[in-house]
Amino acid sequence: MLLREVQNFVNPGDAEQAYLCFHKKYLAIVNKHAPIQILTRKQQELEHKPWITKGILTSTRIKGKAFKLFKKTQKSEHYKKFKLYRDTINSLLRKSKKQYYKKYFAEHMNNMKKTWTGINSILHRQNKQKVSDIFLNISGKLFTDQKTVVDKMNNYFINVAENLAQKIPKPNSKYQDYLSNPNEHSIFLAEVVPHEIDEIIKSLGSNKSGDLYGITSNIIKLGGPVQTQILTLLFNKSLSHGIFPSPLKNAKVVPIHKGDSIFELSNYRPISLLPIFSKILEKIMYSRVIS
């Protein structure tokens, strides 16, 4: 059904309208079948303790029930059951945690970043600062309102390149001076084929964050042949019309602290979370330019 609707837009319409149709329908499907869920505080704690198995969780619930019965009845058999589960669970937690980190470090032996992530996790050296906690000191004035902070950062990131360019001395030469030996071959934008899109989707990292639309590479990898056919139609339309669809031009920008004072704008660098589908189209264009 989605393929037929997109085909109806692709044949008579332009690349922008065709992609907007797909974008709207695709997000509706994702939000219906894979909605974003907000974890409870307890669930978040368990996410940070992956060595806690379902068996340990089940035993923990039984231990809790036994303790409640003991508090209510004061019978020794309930306390004995609680004590047995408590000691067993503590032992299992130690063994499970040890086995988890042993496997973790073995798998990431050659990845220094992952290794230090594991070490910091064991030592509880986590960065507790949240993006919403950023304060800025600009010309001696402290900005704490987060809407104002976002606007100040956005303005800084937008203009930083232009401000740097103004400091560079203007050259005496022109760009044509460096084009004395032009490439004899023109760029040919070969037609996109389904197999090419499948290979690009397979190459996408599965551990990456979701984009600003909440779509992850894992979701795209579940799309199957219908998704591939739709993307083939859309991207061929995009290349033939020379249009990069507007939803793919958006990005979620996250300010990351580089070092030194946390109150200085220049001590932050922007990390852009790009739309997943834009990465596929970029790889398609990249291969054609390189060839």
Beta strands, then each sheet from edge to edge (+ up, - down):
strand 1: 136-138
strand 2: 141-143
strand 3: 252-257
strand 4: 268-273
sheet 1: 1+ 2-
sheet 2: 3+ 4-
end
